[in-house]
Structure formats: structure tokens, C-alpha cells
Amino acid sequence: MRETPSIKRPDPQTARRALEEAKKRRAEIDAKTSNAPREVDGRGGLDPARYGDWEIKGISSDF
């Protein structure tokens, strides 16, 4: 008979704090990019690399 390993669930308070910190970082980045000059003859829309990875239509990939 195999014993099932105990799965440690993340602490909800730690997870909540991490999500709040990430939200603040994204807000700071968005504030910087909204004040950036517009790109001439660019692709339009938001900068796909604004969070440090390439993102288009909600799909991101590290590069």
C-alpha cells in the first residue's frame, strides 16, 4: 500500500500579499508606459514587452 504524499497548500495570506504586490508593480509599469511617447508607424496598442516578456492578446512568453 502506497502512502499519499501530503500536499502543502500555500498560505492564503502570503498568496494574497503576493497578488497585491504584483498588482502594484503592474500599475507602476502601466503608469510609465501610458506616459511614454507614442510610437511612429508602430503596430498599435500596448507595448508587448512592457512586463518583461512578450505579450499579445493576453498570451505571453518569456524570451
Backbone as CSV, one residue per row, in Angstrom:
resi,resn,N_x,N_y,N_z,CA_x,CA_y,CA_z,C_x,C_y,C_z
1,MET,0.848,-1.183,0.000,0.000,0.000,0.000,0.890,1.241,0.000
2,ARG,0.621,2.146,-0.930,1.408,3.373,-1.039,0.779,4.468,-0.201
3,GLU,1.642,5.231,0.423,1.157,6.389,1.179,1.062,7.580,0.232
4,THR,0.005,8.326,0.341,-0.123,9.520,-0.483,0.678,10.638,0.177
5,PRO,1.496,11.326,-0.598,2.282,12.418,-0.011,1.368,13.562,0.403
6,SER,1.727,14.176,1.499,0.915,15.314,1.943,1.236,16.510,1.052
7,ILE,0.210,17.124,0.551,0.366,18.283,-0.317,0.227,19.527,0.532
8,LYS,1.270,20.329,0.534,1.251,21.551,1.328,0.609,22.662,0.516
9,ARG,-0.477,23.169,1.019,-1.170,24.264,0.333,-0.503,25.585,0.696
10,PRO,-0.458,26.525,-0.232,0.142,27.829,0.078,-0.686,28.577,1.116
11,ASP,0.008,29.363,1.889,-0.646,30.174,2.915,-1.497,31.242,2.226
12,PRO,-2.793,31.321,2.532,-3.660,32.304,1.855,-3.207,33.749,2.057
13,GLN,-2.693,34.062,3.235,-2.244,35.438,3.480,-1.026,35.777,2.633
14,THR,-0.115,34.825,2.501,1.068,35.047,1.674,0.672,35.201,0.212
15,ALA,-0.242,34.376,-0.245,-0.708,34.462,-1.628,-1.401,35.795,-1.881
16,ARG,-2.229,36.218,-0.951,-2.929,37.498,-1.104,-1.939,38.651,-1.173
17,ARG,-0.917,38.608,-0.300,0.099,39.666,-0.275,0.884,39.682,-1.594
18,ALA,1.217,38.505,-2.115,1.946,38.435,-3.385,1.118,38.995,-4.525
19,LEU,-0.176,38.687,-4.547,-1.042,39.223,-5.598,-1.157,40.739,-5.512
20,GLU,-1.227,41.275,-4.293,-1.292,42.735,-4.127,-0.003,43.397,-4.596
21,GLU,1.156,42.774,-4.271,2.435,43.329,-4.711,2.541,43.309,-6.232
22,ALA,2.105,42.228,-6.851,2.138,42.135,-8.314,1.221,43.171,-8.944
23,LYS,0.064,43.387,-8.344,-0.871,44.385,-8.858,-0.258,45.778,-8.803
24,LYS,0.463,46.085,-7.719,1.121,47.385,-7.593,2.222,47.540,-8.641
25,ARG,3.016,46.464,-8.854,4.079,46.536,-9.864,3.501,46.757,-11.250
26,ARG,2.418,46.039,-11.582,1.797,46.230,-12.896,1.255,47.641,-13.052
27,ALA,0.684,48.193,-11.973,0.152,49.558,-12.026,1.281,50.563,-12.273
28,GLU,2.443,50.358,-11.631,3.585,51.252,-11.848,4.069,51.168,-13.294
29,ILE,4.159,49.961,-13.820,4.605,49.777,-15.202,3.601,50.403,-16.168
30,ASP,2.312,50.195,-15.910,1.284,50.764,-16.778,1.313,52.289,-16.746
31,ALA,1.592,52.870,-15.563,1.674,54.333,-15.465,2.842,54.853,-16.295
32,LYS,3.984,54.144,-16.245,5.148,54.568,-17.032,4.875,54.461,-18.529
33,THR,4.248,53.362,-18.945,4.021,53.174,-20.372,2.926,54.086,-20.906
34,SER,1.980,54.470,-20.060,0.923,55.365,-20.536,1.464,56.779,-20.760
35,ASN,2.558,57.129,-20.053,3.170,58.448,-20.221,4.260,58.447,-21.282
36,ALA,4.565,57.295,-21.845,5.618,57.193,-22.858,5.137,57.826,-24.164
37,PRO,6.079,58.341,-24.952,5.675,58.911,-26.240,5.123,57.833,-27.166
38,ARG,4.212,58.218,-28.034,3.607,57.267,-28.965,4.625,56.856,-30.021
39,GLU,4.558,55.621,-30.429,5.459,55.089,-31.438,4.961,55.510,-32.824
40,VAL,5.859,55.964,-33.657,5.519,56.374,-35.010,5.520,55.145,-35.908
41,ASP,4.433,54.922,-36.619,4.279,53.773,-37.509,4.495,52.442,-36.793
42,GLY,4.081,52.365,-35.530,4.218,51.127,-34.767,3.059,50.182,-35.030
43,ARG,3.021,49.086,-34.325,1.991,48.076,-34.519,0.661,48.485,-33.901
44,GLY,0.658,49.519,-33.061,-0.565,49.962,-32.400,-0.785,49.173,-31.127
45,GLY,-1.543,49.738,-30.235,-1.820,49.048,-28.986,-0.702,49.196,-27.975
46,LEU,-0.783,48.395,-26.934,0.195,48.463,-25.852,1.512,47.810,-26.259
47,ASP,2.580,48.228,-25.602,3.893,47.645,-25.844,3.865,46.179,-25.428
48,PRO,4.136,45.248,-26.330,4.038,43.832,-25.989,5.097,43.362,-25.000
49,ALA,6.147,44.138,-24.769,7.204,43.734,-23.844,7.178,44.563,-22.564
50,ARG,6.059,45.175,-22.225,6.012,46.087,-21.088,6.213,45.408,-19.741
51,TYR,5.921,44.121,-19.607,6.111,43.422,-18.338,7.373,42.573,-18.335
52,GLY,8.244,42.741,-19.307,9.485,41.990,-19.348,9.390,40.711,-20.150
53,ASP,8.226,40.380,-20.636,8.080,39.249,-21.537,7.158,39.672,-22.674
54,TRP,7.124,38.914,-23.722,6.378,39.275,-24.925,4.927,38.876,-24.756
55,GLU,3.998,39.815,-24.911,2.575,39.533,-24.701,1.759,40.171,-25.809
56,ILE,0.936,39.363,-26.443,-0.012,39.876,-27.433,-1.321,39.125,-27.240
57,LYS,-2.418,39.863,-27.146,-3.756,39.297,-26.953,-3.832,38.421,-25.700
58,GLY,-3.136,38.830,-24.634,-3.238,38.114,-23.371,-2.363,36.894,-23.264
59,ILE,-1.639,36.527,-24.309,-0.763,35.358,-24.274,0.670,35.867,-24.193
60,SER,1.400,35.400,-23.176,2.769,35.884,-23.010,3.759,34.726,-23.084
61,SER,4.972,35.066,-23.469,6.052,34.076,-23.486,7.346,34.793,-23.136
62,ASP,8.153,34.128,-22.320,9.464,34.685,-21.976,10.405,34.504,-23.150
63,PHE,11.307,35.419,-23.276,12.290,35.297,-24.338,13.615,35.755,-23.836
